[in-house]
């Protein structure tokens, strides 16, 4: 999986759509991997 090979994760969210359940699931997977996470809301 690409996540395991990554050093940093950039997670983009569309501010018009807000964060949805699928976004939260992905954020939790990233957090479990212990990777630095940068969240950008545009």
MDTraj code that builds the backbone (N, CA, C; nanometers):
import mdtraj as md
import numpy as np

residues = "UNK UNK UNK UNK UNK UNK UNK UNK UNK UNK UNK UNK UNK UNK UNK UNK UNK UNK UNK UNK UNK UNK UNK UNK UNK UNK UNK UNK UNK UNK UNK UNK UNK UNK UNK UNK UNK UNK UNK UNK UNK UNK".split()
xyz = np.array([
    [0.0839, -0.1177, 0.0000],
    [0.0000, 0.0000, 0.0000],
    [0.0892, 0.1252, 0.0000],
    [0.0519, 0.2251, -0.0736],
    [0.1301, 0.3479, -0.0848],
    [0.1422, 0.4202, 0.0490],
    [0.0429, 0.4085, 0.1327],
    [0.0449, 0.4752, 0.2620],
    [0.1648, 0.4297, 0.3449],
    [0.1940, 0.3025, 0.3417],
    [0.3037, 0.2478, 0.4206],
    [0.4389, 0.3008, 0.3735],
    [0.4512, 0.3355, 0.2467],
    [0.5764, 0.3842, 0.1912],
    [0.5918, 0.5358, 0.2043],
    [0.4853, 0.6050, 0.2439],
    [0.4854, 0.7515, 0.2510],
    [0.5473, 0.7995, 0.3819],
    [0.6134, 0.9155, 0.3739],
    [0.6688, 0.9784, 0.4934],
    [0.5714, 1.0791, 0.5529],
    [0.4949, 1.1451, 0.4677],
    [0.3985, 1.2476, 0.5089],
    [0.2735, 1.2319, 0.4237],
    [0.1570, 1.2570, 0.4834],
    [0.0299, 1.2472, 0.4117],
    [-0.0342, 1.3862, 0.4056],
    [-0.0750, 1.4271, 0.2870],
    [-0.1505, 1.5513, 0.2683],
    [-0.2935, 1.5120, 0.2341],
    [-0.3877, 1.5513, 0.3180],
    [-0.5269, 1.5127, 0.3018],
    [-0.6073, 1.6369, 0.2651],
    [-0.6655, 1.6384, 0.1476],
    [-0.7404, 1.7542, 0.0986],
    [-0.8900, 1.7327, 0.1165],
    [-0.9588, 1.8371, 0.1620],
    [-1.1034, 1.8307, 0.1828],
    [-1.1676, 1.9515, 0.1157],
    [-1.2757, 1.9289, 0.0429],
    [-1.3515, 2.0365, -0.0201],
    [-1.4422, 2.0994, 0.0853],
    [-1.4219, 2.2270, 0.1143],
    [-1.4982, 2.2925, 0.2206],
    [-1.6474, 2.3023, 0.1895],
    [-1.6831, 2.2939, 0.0641],
    [-1.8252, 2.2980, 0.0288],
    [-1.8937, 2.1657, 0.0621],
    [-1.8171, 2.0585, 0.0681],
    [-1.8730, 1.9263, 0.0964],
    [-1.8612, 1.8893, 0.2435],
    [-1.7664, 1.9493, 0.3146],
    [-1.7389, 1.9181, 0.4535],
    [-1.6746, 1.7790, 0.4640],
    [-1.6423, 1.7390, 0.5839],
    [-1.5817, 1.6079, 0.6061],
    [-1.6944, 1.5058, 0.6188],
    [-1.6833, 1.3971, 0.5450],
    [-1.7846, 1.2911, 0.5465],
    [-1.7271, 1.1674, 0.6149],
    [-1.8108, 1.0673, 0.6361],
    [-1.7685, 0.9460, 0.7061],
    [-1.6474, 0.8795, 0.6411],
    [-1.6427, 0.8756, 0.5093],
    [-1.5308, 0.8125, 0.4403],
    [-1.4007, 0.8885, 0.4697],
    [-1.4077, 1.0211, 0.4769],
    [-1.2904, 1.1012, 0.5120],
    [-1.2405, 1.0629, 0.6509],
    [-1.3319, 1.0510, 0.7461],
    [-1.2947, 1.0158, 0.8830],
    [-1.2308, 0.8779, 0.8904],
    [-1.2807, 0.7842, 0.8112],
    [-1.2217, 0.6502, 0.8081],
    [-1.0780, 0.6560, 0.7573],
    [-1.0560, 0.7341, 0.6511],
    [-0.9202, 0.7477, 0.5973],
    [-0.8269, 0.8163, 0.6969],
    [-0.8758, 0.9194, 0.7627],
    [-0.7957, 0.9890, 0.8639],
    [-0.7574, 0.8922, 0.9757],
    [-0.8492, 0.8078, 1.0185],
    [-0.8198, 0.7098, 1.1231],
    [-0.7160, 0.6081, 1.0776],
    [-0.7236, 0.5626, 0.9529],
    [-0.6244, 0.4684, 0.8992],
    [-0.4867, 0.5322, 0.8988],
    [-0.4804, 0.6583, 0.8563],
    [-0.3530, 0.7303, 0.8530],
    [-0.2987, 0.7460, 0.9951],
    [-0.3838, 0.7820, 1.0892],
    [-0.3414, 0.8004, 1.2279],
    [-0.2889, 0.6697, 1.2873],
    [-0.3525, 0.5590, 1.2539],
    [-0.3079, 0.4283, 1.3038],
    [-0.1683, 0.3937, 1.2529],
    [-0.1336, 0.4429, 1.1349],
    [-0.0014, 0.4183, 1.0777],
    [0.1057, 0.5049, 1.1438],
    [0.0630, 0.6073, 1.2182],
    [0.1570, 0.6955, 1.2858],
    [0.2281, 0.7917, 1.1915],
    [0.1669, 0.8203, 1.0772],
    [0.2265, 0.9104, 0.9790],
    [0.1874, 1.0549, 1.0087],
    [0.2780, 1.1498, 0.9833],
    [0.2396, 1.2903, 0.9954],
    [0.1279, 1.3214, 0.8957],
    [0.0271, 1.3927, 0.9403],
    [-0.0891, 1.4223, 0.8569],
    [-0.1119, 1.5722, 0.8522],
    [-0.1184, 1.6259, 0.7318],
    [-0.1514, 1.7659, 0.7104],
    [-0.2867, 1.7700, 0.6415],
    [-0.3809, 1.8388, 0.7015],
    [-0.5165, 1.8484, 0.6466],
    [-0.5340, 1.9878, 0.5870],
    [-0.5728, 1.9918, 0.4621],
    [-0.5928, 2.1183, 0.3916],
    [-0.7389, 2.1263, 0.3513],
    [-0.8070, 2.2298, 0.3967],
    [-0.9479, 2.2489, 0.3617],
    [-0.9564, 2.3686, 0.2696],
    [-1.0092, 2.3450, 0.1515],
    [-1.0201, 2.4516, 0.0517],
    [-1.1636, 2.4721, 0.0143],
])
top = md.Topology()
chain = top.add_chain()
for i, resn in enumerate(residues, 1):
    res = top.add_residue(resn, chain, resSeq=i)
    for name in ("N", "CA", "C"):
        top.add_atom(name, md.element.get_by_symbol(name[0]), res)
traj = md.Trajectory(xyz[None], top)
